[in-house]
């Protein structure tokens, strides 16, 4: 863990944000792959199994997104010693 006050290295930021780009690419790729494979021979069975198949193809995207959320730096920090902002006067 980095001590507080030291910024993360730029290469780490690039690596962390590439996980998000990979998640988006995997998500789009999964949908395209579904259409390429199943649209030419689409019947009632594919209609019934389509949600399961799409979820299966979206699993890599969900995994990459989970990794991105786990590794990204926290940008919104709250200082609990400060009182919450008051409402504007009437």
SULUR-V202814 format. One record per pair of residues at least 12 apart in sequence whose C-alpha atoms are under 6 Angstrom apart, sorted by sequence separation. I is the first residue (numbers start at 1). J is the second residue. D is the distance in Angstrom with one decimal. If there is no record, write none. Layout:
i=(I	I)
j=(J	J)
d=(D	D)
This chain:
i=(30	30	27	27	26	23	23	23	19	20	20	19)
j=(57	58	58	61	61	61	64	65	64	65	68	68)
d=(4.9	5.8	5.6	5.1	5.0	4.3	5.1	5.5	5.8	5.9	5.9	5.5)
